[in-house]
Amino acid sequence: MTEMGKAAVFMGVGQPFEITKYPVPEAEPGAILIIITMATICGSDYICGVENLIW
């Protein structure tokens, strides 16, 4: 069974992010696969997105 990951996808200005599932790819020979367990968003990016401010 293929391992599944999740991603928050930007759908457009004024639209909510959409959580989608995707198959985790296999690492190619000589490569590594990095698994992100947590991410954050910059405060100014949040303000621009939520309050629709233009810098």
Secondary structure, DSSP 4 states (H G I P E B T S, - for coil): ---EEEEEE---TTS--EEEEEEPPPPPTT---PPP------HHHHHHHHH----
